[in-house]
């Protein structure tokens, strides 16, 4: 029973870590919700380094695993106007490399993964876009397309192998 609990905790650690390693797609960073003028286009690059340690069970670290990941993402936006409000489309491809750098995991989890991640396609509408006062309120809908590298032979993957929104 203890072995099963440790295996379950390890599985949860890697699934949660993999999700956070590629959350660059969904992170909100300063400037992401500043509506540019209709007709403008923007390209923004993001570089992340993330570290995951664990697994943890009930708040206590039960393993010695450490996974490091480097993530590069590019956000491409086009800004337009509809019904007097600014809206923008966005496409965000990413690339990542994740590697178990400390501790051990069962072989099924994998020791490393790399390549392209799932592409995020989104649209944002700004009901409030006051450029003079710097006041913005944006509403976003997004879809993650399963375009990333994925292997059903391991748990640590760059892509999710499923569409999500």
Beta strands, then each sheet from edge to edge (+ up, - down):
strand 1: 41-57
strand 2: 60-82
strand 3: 85-102
strand 4: 112-116
strand 5: 119-130
strand 6: 135-145
sheet 1: 1+ 2- 3+ 4-
sheet 2: 1+ 2- 3+ 5- 6+
end
